[in-house]
């Protein structure tokens, strides 16, 4: 993103390879986090949705 961060998810817990989201623009990242947060059950934290590197 603007300062060099990249965002993605791990395929499963304990993986070491981050699978990057295809659209790394700030607006797209925020929209995807918002969408996945709303769809998550319970009270997720950000690591349930994505990881930044």
N, C-alpha and C positions, 0 to 999 in steps of 0.2 A: 504494500500500500504506500501511501505517500512518504513514509519515513523508513521504508524498507521491510516492514513487517509483512509476513505472509500468513495466511489463515487456511486451515484445513481440518481434517479429522483423522483419527486413527481407525483402522478397520475394526480392531478389537482391543480390549484392554491389554496393556503390556507390549503392544507393538512399538517399534522404534521408528518406523517410517511414516511420516506425515503425508497423507494424501491431500494434496492442495485442491482447494475449490477452484473451478475453472475461471470464475470471474472474481478478480482480486480488487476491483474498484471499491472504494469506501462505501458508496451508496449501495452497491450490490451486496457487500458483506453485511452491512447493517440490516438490509431487507431480509437476507437469508437468516440471520440470527433471530430477528423478530418473528419470522414465519415459523422457524423450528422451535423457538421458545414457546410460542402459543400452542403448538401441536404437542409439546411434551406433556407427559402425565406428571402430576404432582408439582413439586417445586424444584426445577432443575437448577444447576449452577452452570456457569459458562463452559466448564470443561465437559459437560454433557452434550453441548452443542458444537463447540469448536475449540481449536487450540491455535495459539499464535506463536510464530517463531521469527 
